[in-house]
Amino acid sequence: MVYILSFYNQKVSQMIVEKYDIAPLSALRKFLFSETYRMLSDEELEMWEFGPLGIFDMWEVEQITGNPRNSLYIRRD
């Protein structure tokens, strides 16, 4: 699980840096303290099946709506 989280930390924080033009450490901190990250860290949810783009979408939806569960990746509308 450590390797999986490390992979997502790198990929998702890089996407945050590129899209929002913020410092890498700030991007990583924003991701690590999110509900999206908490869900990703929960092995029972098996969130790694979504891939980095899906997790980034959930994080972004969380920033906008306050809840990563509003992401189309989870709702599957």
Steps between C-alpha positions, in 0.01 A plus 500: 500500500791737569616474138150559368453811715845629403410461132172690543665768714745572221256484210207688654713773659673552163161543333406757766827686440447505124135605506506747789859627473584455867818379666550122506509478880177701530335275242608188686378645830159586347466145374620330821254693716200434277206268543597351164835392644332357808276292274798392287682389816208278605591158360139381520387761245755384238517850352822423310281340233412850375853599396668839554264695272197367684649581839596848378141552383369395840742737673399786270129432554567499875662845471196633313211327678655392829437130431706270274200269478343751258754392236360324195755224564313405816144597402532337158223718351 
